[in-house]
Amino acid sequence: MIEFVPDIPRWRQVAEVVRARIADGTYPPRTRVPSVVQLTAEFGIANATAHKVLRALREEGLTYTEPGLGSFVAKRPEQPTE
């Protein structure tokens, strides 16, 4: 579990942890990200908070949801070469 900062909403703090895991390759493209149940267990947050985390990541384009299967890391766009 992380130690939450009081002035920042918990969903934002958990989303930042998941974002960092996506960025560092802990969750590679096309792999499943933690479910609502897994997020609530790992971070000690409410179901509604976990749903908000997953929704925020999906809206940012970092994840996508397959109905009945879960949320997955989106494929990263190719970086332009200079």
Secondary structure, 3 states (H helix, E strand, C coil): CCCCCCCCCHHHHHHHHHHHHHHCCCCCCCCECCCHHHHHHHHCCCHHHHHHHHHHHHHCCCEEEECCCEEEECCCCCCCCC
